[in-house]
Amino acid sequence: MKIALFLIPIAVPVVAALAGCAGINYVSQKYAGQPSVEYRAKDGTTYRIVDNRREERLMIGPSISSSATDGFIKGLSLGSGIGATPPVVSRDAAEEYLASTGRKCESRDITLVVDPYYEVRYSCSSTLYRRGRTEPLAQPTTTGALPGTLL
């Protein structure tokens, strides 16, 4: 019994480290080669976003400059969670970003990948919209003719 109690302080950090590695491996599998953008939300908060359009998922977290500040605040609060961004805030910012790109998308789910970065899976309508327009743009068919054109 004493041996098992002795292993607990060692096992917990090892499991946490392995979980962190799994998150980093996941990020490199899903987002390798994707460009990141700095996006300023309507509330003035700046986010770093990596959008994998092919798989309809994006990773969102604080911008590089605010990450340093948040890390400092978290350190001062001894990791109490002060300054942590709730998932709903990241989801709303992700939806706002997607709308700013002219796509009509809605989020499906949000998951903490690597603290403080969340992954937002989304689904976009197949109809194309131009920013500021509510009616869909005409889309060419596979034959190159516009919809409604008789061939």
C-alpha positions as CSV (number, residue, x, y, z in Angstrom):
1,M,0.0,0.0,0.0
2,K,2.9,2.4,0.8
3,I,4.3,1.8,-2.7
4,A,1.1,2.8,-4.4
5,L,0.9,6.0,-2.3
6,F,4.5,6.7,-3.2
7,L,3.7,6.5,-6.9
8,I,0.8,8.9,-6.9
9,P,3.0,12.1,-6.8
10,I,5.0,10.7,-9.7
11,A,2.1,9.4,-11.8
12,V,0.0,12.5,-11.8
13,P,2.6,14.8,-13.5
14,V,3.5,12.0,-15.9
15,V,-0.1,11.5,-17.0
16,A,-0.5,15.3,-17.3
17,A,2.6,15.6,-19.4
18,L,1.4,12.7,-21.7
19,A,-2.0,14.4,-22.1
20,G,-0.2,17.6,-23.1
21,C,1.9,15.7,-25.7
22,A,-1.3,14.2,-27.1
23,G,-2.8,17.6,-27.5
24,I,0.3,18.9,-29.2
25,N,0.4,15.9,-31.6
26,Y,-3.3,16.4,-32.4
27,V,-2.7,20.1,-33.2
28,S,0.3,19.3,-35.5
29,Q,-1.8,16.6,-37.3
30,K,-4.8,18.8,-37.9
31,Y,-3.2,22.2,-38.4
32,A,0.3,21.7,-39.8
33,G,0.8,24.1,-42.7
34,Q,-2.3,26.1,-42.1
35,P,-1.7,29.9,-41.7
36,S,-2.6,31.7,-38.5
37,V,-4.4,35.0,-38.4
38,E,-4.8,37.6,-35.7
39,Y,-8.5,38.5,-35.5
40,R,-9.9,41.4,-33.5
41,A,-13.4,40.7,-32.3
42,K,-16.1,43.3,-31.9
43,D,-15.4,43.6,-28.2
44,G,-11.8,44.5,-28.9
45,T,-10.2,41.2,-27.9
46,T,-7.5,39.9,-30.3
47,Y,-7.4,36.2,-31.0
48,R,-5.0,33.9,-32.9
49,I,-7.0,31.7,-35.3
50,V,-5.8,28.8,-37.4
51,D,-8.6,27.8,-39.8
52,N,-8.6,24.3,-41.4
53,R,-11.3,25.0,-44.0
54,R,-11.0,21.5,-45.6
55,E,-12.0,19.8,-42.3
56,E,-14.3,22.6,-41.1
57,R,-12.5,23.2,-37.9
58,L,-10.5,26.0,-36.4
59,M,-8.2,26.5,-33.4
60,I,-8.7,29.7,-31.5
61,G,-6.9,31.2,-28.5
62,P,-5.5,34.5,-27.3
63,S,-3.1,36.4,-29.6
64,I,0.6,36.0,-28.9
65,S,0.8,39.4,-27.1
66,S,-2.2,38.6,-24.8
67,S,-0.9,35.1,-24.2
68,A,2.1,36.5,-22.4
69,T,-0.1,38.8,-20.3
70,D,-2.5,36.0,-19.5
71,G,0.4,33.7,-18.5
72,F,1.7,36.4,-16.1
73,I,-1.8,36.9,-14.6
74,K,-2.3,33.1,-14.2
75,G,1.1,32.9,-12.5
76,L,0.2,35.7,-10.1
77,S,-3.1,34.0,-9.3
78,L,-1.3,30.6,-8.7
79,G,-3.2,29.0,-11.5
80,S,-6.6,29.7,-10.0
81,G,-8.2,30.2,-13.4
82,I,-8.4,34.0,-13.2
83,G,-8.1,35.3,-16.7
84,A,-9.1,32.0,-18.4
85,T,-11.4,32.4,-21.4
86,P,-14.6,30.4,-21.1
87,P,-15.4,28.1,-24.1
88,V,-18.5,30.1,-25.0
89,V,-16.5,33.3,-25.5
90,S,-14.1,31.5,-27.8
91,R,-17.0,29.9,-29.7
92,D,-18.7,33.3,-30.2
93,A,-15.4,34.8,-31.4
94,A,-14.9,31.9,-33.8
95,E,-18.4,32.4,-35.3
96,E,-17.8,36.1,-35.6
97,Y,-14.5,35.4,-37.4
98,L,-16.2,32.9,-39.8
99,A,-18.9,35.5,-40.6
100,S,-16.2,38.1,-41.3
101,T,-14.7,35.8,-44.0
102,G,-18.0,35.9,-45.9
103,R,-18.9,32.3,-45.0
104,K,-22.3,31.4,-43.5
105,C,-21.2,28.9,-40.8
106,E,-22.3,27.8,-37.4
107,S,-20.3,26.0,-34.7
108,R,-21.0,22.4,-33.9
109,D,-18.8,21.8,-30.9
110,I,-15.9,23.3,-29.0
111,T,-13.1,21.4,-27.2
112,L,-10.1,22.5,-25.2
113,V,-7.1,21.2,-27.1
114,V,-4.1,22.7,-25.5
115,D,-4.7,25.4,-22.8
116,P,-5.6,28.1,-23.7
117,Y,-6.5,27.1,-27.2
118,Y,-9.9,25.6,-28.2
119,E,-10.9,23.8,-31.3
120,V,-14.2,24.8,-32.8
121,R,-15.8,22.4,-35.3
122,Y,-18.2,24.2,-37.6
123,S,-20.4,23.6,-40.6
124,C,-20.9,26.0,-43.4
125,S,-23.8,26.2,-45.8
126,S,-22.9,25.1,-49.3
127,T,-24.4,28.4,-50.7
128,L,-21.9,31.1,-51.3
129,Y,-22.5,34.6,-49.8
130,R,-20.5,37.8,-50.3
131,R,-19.9,39.9,-47.3
132,G,-22.9,42.3,-46.7
133,R,-25.2,40.4,-49.0
134,T,-28.2,38.3,-47.8
135,E,-29.0,36.6,-51.2
136,P,-26.7,33.8,-52.5
137,L,-24.3,34.4,-55.3
138,A,-24.9,32.6,-58.6
139,Q,-22.8,29.4,-58.7
140,P,-21.6,27.8,-61.8
141,T,-22.6,24.2,-62.3
142,T,-20.2,21.4,-63.3
143,T,-20.9,22.2,-66.9
144,G,-19.9,25.9,-66.4
145,A,-23.5,27.2,-67.0
146,L,-25.2,29.3,-64.4
147,P,-28.1,27.8,-62.5
148,G,-31.4,28.2,-64.4
149,T,-29.7,28.2,-67.8
150,L,-31.2,25.8,-70.3
151,L,-28.6,23.7,-72.1
